[in-house]
Amino acid sequence: MSRRNSMPAPPWSARMQSAGEVLQAYLSVETKLKHDLDAAQRLGQPESVTALMGKIAAAKLQTDAARETMWIIRREEFSK
């Protein structure tokens, strides 16, 4: 049950489920990189911090693209 009114969420199509799995994978990578960045900052490793910030920026772009893909699929499915 994921809605406030205790109704189950509507089932997702196969395309939406696949897009959701891709988004979840990118979010996991982004989260791991942020944890690595925190550790590098605590350890005082400026080269690692710089590299990780670039990787986080790239991961954020991928996450945003996956999120947009889900919105596109949603619009296509609801316009039918």
LINURZI-V743639 format. One record per residue. N is the residue number from 1. SS is DSSP state (alpha for helix, beta for strand, coil for the rest). PHI is phi in whole degrees, 0 to 359 (999 if undefined). NEAR is the number of other C-alpha atoms within 12 Angstrom. Layout:
{{N;SS;PHI;NEAR} {N;SS;PHI;NEAR}}
//
This chain:
{{1;coil;999;10} {2;coil;239;10} {3;coil;260;9} {4;coil;295;8} {5;coil;273;8} {6;coil;66;8} {7;coil;274;10} {8;coil;292;11} {9;coil;294;11} {10;coil;296;11} {11;coil;294;12} {12;coil;272;18} {13;coil;287;16} {14;alpha;298;14} {15;alpha;297;19} {16;alpha;291;26} {17;alpha;297;19} {18;alpha;297;18} {19;alpha;296;26} {20;alpha;295;25} {21;alpha;293;20} {22;alpha;296;23} {23;alpha;300;27} {24;alpha;298;21} {25;alpha;296;20} {26;alpha;295;27} {27;alpha;296;25} {28;alpha;295;19} {29;alpha;297;24} {30;alpha;299;27} {31;alpha;295;21} {32;alpha;298;18} {33;alpha;297;27} {34;alpha;294;25} {35;alpha;295;18} {36;alpha;298;23} {37;alpha;297;26} {38;alpha;301;21} {39;alpha;295;17} {40;alpha;296;20} {41;alpha;293;19} {42;alpha;295;13} {43;alpha;275;13} {44;coil;69;13} {45;coil;248;16} {46;alpha;297;16} {47;alpha;293;14} {48;alpha;294;22} {49;alpha;299;23} {50;alpha;298;19} {51;alpha;296;19} {52;alpha;293;28} {53;alpha;296;23} {54;alpha;295;18} {55;alpha;294;23} {56;alpha;295;29} {57;alpha;298;20} {58;alpha;294;19} {59;alpha;296;26} {60;alpha;296;25} {61;alpha;298;19} {62;alpha;294;23} {63;alpha;297;27} {64;alpha;297;22} {65;alpha;294;20} {66;alpha;294;26} {67;alpha;296;25} {68;alpha;295;19} {69;alpha;300;23} {70;alpha;297;27} {71;alpha;294;19} {72;alpha;297;17} {73;alpha;299;23} {74;alpha;299;21} {75;alpha;298;13} {76;alpha;297;14} {77;alpha;288;15} {78;alpha;277;12} {79;coil;272;8} {80;coil;284;7}}
//
